[in-house]
Amino acid sequence: MASLRTGSGAERVLIKLRKSVEDENYYEAHQMYRTIYFRYLGQERYDDLLKLLYDGSLLLFEHRQTSSGADLAKLFVEVLQKAKTKVERDVVEKVANLMAKIPPSAPERQAVLMSALNWSEKQNPEAKKFEGHPQLHQAVANLYWRETNYHSARYHFIRSNDMKNLGSMLVEIQVELGFHSEIDMFITQAVLQLLCIRNSVVASSLLDSYVEYHPLLSNGPPFKYPLLNFTWLLLLAIQSTKLSSYTVLCKHYQPSLKRDSTNQEYLDRIGQIYFGMPPPRGTANRGMFGNLIQSLFNNLDGESDSDSEDANLAINLLSSDLD
């Protein structure tokens, strides 16, 4: 496994290349980097090669040689794959640092990102469901956040474990760009998306962070915003794993959930993952909520008295929170 250490021989090469760049022989320097890249690659000198490419890329970026710097950045990630380098914080920070040097609009940035996500996923098979390692997603998300590219930042935060920064960013977006009436919509959609990748613990952490950071929210439920209460109770229902609680909850909050058309798709998936519901049978049926009510009646036929009491308790909890 490569570890990014290097020897004195590579240091001498770096000094020579650095001088060439400082003398503004940029094309020559770039070609020298690539020549040494192929030589070291053939010798499997991965540690020296990673050092060479990382330092060389930063040096070229420093001298505003963006295309050449981006080219070495792409080679750096390729070597991470070939060397089967472990996903560790210092390596992830190097990848994010190189990405930050590439202009957001340059296609090379996306190429580096896709290659890096592929590398991180192969080094940790558990990261496959997140389409990349959570540590890398976190670093990339924070990069996009600094650039106020909220759409891309949100995508990567959802696949990371950094719910504090995601919660803080969602608050920033809501306060600066959203309407007062949308306070609950911003967090509900993010929580539903997290639940769809089977991450209920992280989803609960996100809700806590959002409530903590938002200037117009208290630090605990119940809330005066319907969808916030729905999200809080949904997480409790998942802990109980009782279909009856989930069914009553979704039925009660149907008017609020209709405010965002994507909620139905997420809730269909959540019902399958956490409550064993079958996939929707198509548009000819009564829709998700019709399926939920039918599932409730089917489920109650075989429930014990205590399960029915749980359903009644859910109704009582919800009755004080009508839209």
Secondary structure as the mmCIF struct_conf table of DSSP 4:
data_model
#
loop_
_struct_conf.conf_type_id
_struct_conf.id
_struct_conf.beg_label_comp_id
_struct_conf.beg_label_asym_id
_struct_conf.beg_label_seq_id
_struct_conf.end_label_comp_id
_struct_conf.end_label_asym_id
_struct_conf.end_label_seq_id
BEND BEND1 LEU A 4 LEU A 4
HELX_RH_AL_P HELX_RH_AL_P1 SER A 8 GLU A 22
TURN_TY1_P TURN_TY1_P1 ASP A 23 GLU A 24
HELX_RH_AL_P HELX_RH_AL_P2 TYR A 26 GLY A 42
TURN_TY1_P TURN_TY1_P2 GLN A 43 GLU A 44
HELX_RH_AL_P HELX_RH_AL_P3 TYR A 46 GLU A 62
TURN_TY1_P TURN_TY1_P3 HIS A 63 ARG A 64
HELX_RH_AL_P HELX_RH_AL_P4 THR A 66 ALA A 83
TURN_TY1_P TURN_TY1_P4 LYS A 84 LYS A 84
HELX_RH_AL_P HELX_RH_AL_P5 ARG A 89 LYS A 101
BEND BEND2 ILE A 102 ILE A 102
TURN_TY1_P TURN_TY1_P5 PRO A 104 SER A 105
HELX_RH_AL_P HELX_RH_AL_P6 PRO A 107 GLN A 123
HELX_RH_3T_P HELX_RH_3T_P1 PRO A 125 PHE A 130
TURN_TY1_P TURN_TY1_P6 GLU A 131 GLU A 131
BEND BEND3 GLY A 132 GLY A 132
HELX_RH_AL_P HELX_RH_AL_P7 PRO A 134 ARG A 146
TURN_TY1_P TURN_TY1_P7 GLU A 147 THR A 148
HELX_RH_AL_P HELX_RH_AL_P8 TYR A 150 ILE A 158
TURN_TY1_P TURN_TY1_P8 ARG A 159 ARG A 159
BEND BEND4 SER A 160 ASN A 161
HELX_RH_AL_P HELX_RH_AL_P9 MET A 163 LEU A 177
BEND BEND5 GLY A 178 GLY A 178
HELX_RH_3T_P HELX_RH_3T_P2 HIS A 180 GLU A 182
HELX_RH_AL_P HELX_RH_AL_P10 ILE A 183 CYS A 196
TURN_TY1_P TURN_TY1_P9 ILE A 197 ARG A 198
HELX_RH_AL_P HELX_RH_AL_P11 SER A 200 TYR A 213
TURN_TY1_P TURN_TY1_P10 PRO A 215 LEU A 216
BEND BEND6 LEU A 217 LEU A 217
BEND BEND7 ASN A 219 PRO A 222
BEND BEND8 LYS A 224 TYR A 225
HELX_RH_AL_P HELX_RH_AL_P12 PRO A 226 SER A 240
TURN_TY1_P TURN_TY1_P11 THR A 241 THR A 241
HELX_RH_AL_P HELX_RH_AL_P13 LEU A 243 HIS A 252
TURN_TY1_P TURN_TY1_P12 TYR A 253 TYR A 253
HELX_RH_AL_P HELX_RH_AL_P14 GLN A 254 LEU A 257
TURN_TY1_P TURN_TY1_P13 LYS A 258 ARG A 259
BEND BEND9 ASP A 260 ASP A 260
TURN_TY1_P TURN_TY1_P14 SER A 261 THR A 262
HELX_RH_AL_P HELX_RH_AL_P15 ASN A 263 PHE A 275
HELX_LH_PP_P HELX_LH_PP_P1 MET A 277 PRO A 280
TURN_TY1_P TURN_TY1_P15 THR A 283 ALA A 284
BEND BEND10 ASN A 285 ARG A 286
HELX_RH_AL_P HELX_RH_AL_P16 GLY A 287 ASP A 301
TURN_TY1_P TURN_TY1_P16 GLY A 302 GLY A 302
HELX_RH_AL_P HELX_RH_AL_P17 ASP A 305 SER A 319
TURN_TY1_P TURN_TY1_P17 SER A 320 SER A 320
#
